[in-house]
Amino acid sequence: MEGGHYGLAIVAAAAKKHVVVVKMFIDRDAVTKEQAGKATEWVKEMIDSGDDRSDELQEILAMLSSVVESGADTQFYGLSSKSLE
């Protein structure tokens, strides 16, 4: 599976204010630190652009930041992200 798909899915969920969907990706360990980092950048850009949903975006940003800052190697449904490269 191409790693970028989850990053785009998170941004799409963020753009539609689907906090629950973003949380699902993170709770299932389906997001790598790299993907969360890219999605974090995109969410920050949405906030900086004056998006009127900043409360939801701030919540999503906090979730993504927790993935980026975690010390654990994020996995895809039990498979190490390194094994998928």
Backbone as a ProteinNet text record, in pm:
[ID]
protein_1_A
[PRIMARY]
MEGGHYGLAIVAAAAKKHVVVVKMFIDRDAVTKEQAGKATEWVKEMIDSGDDRSDELQEILAMLSSVVESGADTQFYGLSSKSLE
[TERTIARY]
84.9	0	88.8	54.3	129.7	104	210.6	198.9	125	131.7	70.3	-80.7	-143.4	-289.3	-350.7	-292.5	-347.8	-329.6	-217	-195.8	-301.8	-331.8	-435.7	-572.5	-598.3	-727.5	-746.7	-639.6	-648.9	-678	-611.4	-635.3	-778.4	-826.1	-964.7	-1061.4	-1034.1	-1119.5	-1113.9	-994.5	-979.8	-1056.7	-1048.1	-1115.9	-1267.2	-1317.8	-1462.2	-1501.6	-1407.8	-1430.8	-1464.6	-1414	-1441.7	-1336.9	-1347.1	-1252.7	-1253.4	-1371.1	-1383.7	-1306.2	-1307.2	-1235.1	-1084.7	-1035.7	-892.9	-854.7	-938.3	-911.7	-907.7	-995.2	-997.2	-864.5	-813.5	-685.4	-575.5	-574.1	-469.7	-487.2	-610.7	-635.9	-600.1	-615.4	-583.4	-436.4	-357.9	-215.8	-197.4	-281.6	-277.2	-206.4	-138.5	-72.3	73.4	163.6	305	336.4	450.3	492.9	511.5	564.2	585.7	452.9	353.3	222.1	157.7	168	111.4	180.9	312.1	386.6	339.5	319.8	271	130	44.8	-92.3	-93.3	-2.2	8.5	39.3	132.7	166.7	44.6	-30.3	-147.4	-255.7	-277	-378	-336.6	-206.9	-158.5	-183.6	-162.6	-188.6	-335.9	-425.7	-569.5	-601.9	-541.7	-565.8	-512.2	-389.7	-327	-402.9	-474	-548.3	-678.1	-705.5	-824.8	-947.8	-928	-1040.3	-1129.9	-1260.2	-1353.3	-1382.4	-1320.7	-1340.6	-1220.1	-1156.8	-1028.9	-1038.7	-1153.6	-1165.5	-1147.1	-1217.1	-1204.5	-1064.1	-1009.8	-876	-771.1	-790.2	-696.3	-699.3	-819	-831.7	-760.8	-778.5	-712.1	-561.2	-518.6	-376	-313.5	-384	-333.3	-317.5	-414.2	-404.7	-286.5	-271.2	-160.6	-26.4	-18.7	105.9	145.5	46.4	78.2	142	102.5	163.4	306.2	324.4	456.5	554	507.2	594.2	615.2	535.6	548.8	679.9	731.8	857.8	838.9	716	690	683.8	724.4	712.8	568.1	499.5	359.8	349.8	241.4	225.5	98.7	94.2	-25.5	-92.7	-199.7	-277.2	-189.6	-95.3	-11.9	115.1	130.9	252.6	339.1	464.2	554	554.4	553.7	557.1	685	791.4	916.8	904.9	819.9	805.4	727.8	660.1	580.8	658.9	781.8	861.7	917.6
-117.9	0	123.2	217	342.2	424.4	464.1	535.1	666.2	736.8	868	868.7	755.9	752.1	788.6	740.4	773.9	921.3	978.5	1121	1204.4	1168.4	1240.2	1217	1096.4	1067.1	1148.8	1166.2	1246	1391.1	1443.9	1582.8	1598.5	1500.7	1506.3	1503.6	1418.1	1411.9	1543.3	1600.3	1728.3	1837.7	1838.2	1941.3	1933.6	1816.4	1800.4	1797.4	1832.2	1837.5	1700.9	1594.6	1460.9	1422.5	1483.3	1458.1	1309.6	1247.9	1106.3	1018.7	1054.6	976.2	987.1	1105.4	1123.5	1043.1	1050	974.6	825	775.9	634.1	592.1	671.6	639.8	629.6	723.7	727.1	612.4	586.9	479	342.1	324.9	196.1	186.4	283.5	286.7	273.8	339.7	330.4	448.8	527.4	647.4	645.9	662.9	670.5	811	823.9	955.6	1050	997.2	1079.8	1131.8	1043.5	1084.9	1185.9	1161.3	1255.3	1390.2	1388	1512.9	1592.5	1522.9	1590.9	1644.2	1561.1	1604.8	1722.9	1722.7	1834.4	1963.9	1956.7	2075.9	2126.9	2035.5	2076	2135.8	2074.5	2127	2265.8	2284.4	2417	2519.8	2479.3	2571.5	2609.6	2512.7	2542.5	2641.1	2622.3	2712.6	2851.8	2857.5	2985.6	3061	2987.9	3052.7	3115.9	3101.2	3163	3074.9	2945.3	2851.7	2872.5	2881.9	2912.3	2792.4	2680	2562	2538.9	2643.6	2628.1	2546.3	2544.8	2462.8	2315.2	2268.4	2129.2	2100.3	2193.7	2174.5	2172.6	2253.1	2252.1	2116.1	2058.3	1926.1	1820.1	1826.9	1734.6	1755.1	1879.9	1911.3	1850.9	1858.8	1801.6	1650.1	1583.5	1438.5	1401.7	1473.3	1444.6	1471.4	1578.1	1611.7	1502.8	1439.6	1332.4	1213.9	1188.3	1080.2	1118.3	1241.4	1287.8	1285.1	1323.7	1334.2	1202.1	1100.4	972.3	904.5	829.8	760.2	626.1	575.6	442.9	447.8	337.9	324.8	290.5	376.4	352.9	237.6	163	43.1	50	-32.8	-48.1	-177.2	-170.2	-287	-404.4	-381.5	-487.8	-514.3	-455.1	-472.5	-349.2	-368.7	-255	-174.9	-43.8	41.4	17.5	-24.2	-51.9	-174.8	-271.5	-392.7	-366.2	-252.4	-219.9	-141.8	-106.5	-25.4	-110.4
0	0	0	-82.1	-91.2	34.8	101.1	227.7	220.7	108.8	98.7	103.3	77.9	74.8	209.3	318.6	449.3	480.7	442.6	465.8	396.3	271.4	197	258.1	305.6	367.7	494.6	569.9	692.3	659.3	558.2	518.6	468.6	391.8	343.7	461.4	559.2	677.6	754.7	765	835.1	762.7	630.5	551.8	567.8	597.8	616	763.7	851	995.8	1054.5	996.5	1047.8	1151.8	1268.7	1376.8	1412.1	1410.8	1445.9	1348.5	1220.5	1119.9	1142.8	1169.1	1196.3	1320.1	1423	1545.6	1516.4	1429.2	1394.1	1331.3	1237.2	1174.4	1279.6	1371.4	1473.7	1573.1	1617.6	1713.3	1656.6	1527.4	1464.4	1424.2	1462	1425.3	1275	1199.5	1053.8	990.5	1071.3	1021.4	1065.4	970.8	1007.1	1056.6	1122.9	1169.4	1051.3	941	821.8	766.6	757.1	706.8	799.9	929.5	1026	1016.2	991.8	975.9	855.9	742.4	621.9	643.8	703.8	729.5	825.7	923	1017.5	943.8	849.5	770.5	694.8	633.5	555	644.6	762.1	854.1	903.5	932.8	974.3	864.9	738.9	627.2	621.8	646.3	647.1	758.3	875.6	988.4	956	902.3	868.8	760.1	675.3	567.3	616.4	747.1	802.9	795.7	782.9	776.6	898.2	876.2	984.3	1074.7	1048.1	1131.8	1221.5	1266.5	1335.5	1463.5	1532.1	1653	1620.3	1516.5	1475.1	1424.4	1348	1293	1403.4	1507.5	1620	1690.7	1702.8	1764.9	1680.4	1549.5	1457.8	1463.8	1467.6	1475.3	1601.5	1712.4	1837.6	1825.9	1762.5	1744.6	1656.2	1545.7	1454	1520.4	1596.7	1665.8	1763.9	1827.4	1922.2	1851.1	1726.1	1648.5	1611.4	1565.8	1523.5	1640.7	1758.2	1874.8	1947.6	1915.7	1986.5	1950	2042.3	2018.9	1950.5	1946.4	1890.5	1739.1	1676.9	1532	1501.1	1431	1397.9	1300.2	1311.3	1229.8	1147.1	1043.1	961.7	1003.7	1079.9	1118.6	1157	1245.8	1297.5	1218.8	1102	1023.5	1041.6	1062.9	1077.5	948.8	961.3	841.8	763.3	831.1	761.8	672.8	711.1	630.8	502.5	494.9	376.5	273.1	304.9	212	100.5
[MASK]
+++++++++++++++++++++++++++++++++++++++++++++++++++++++++++++++++++++++++++++++++++++

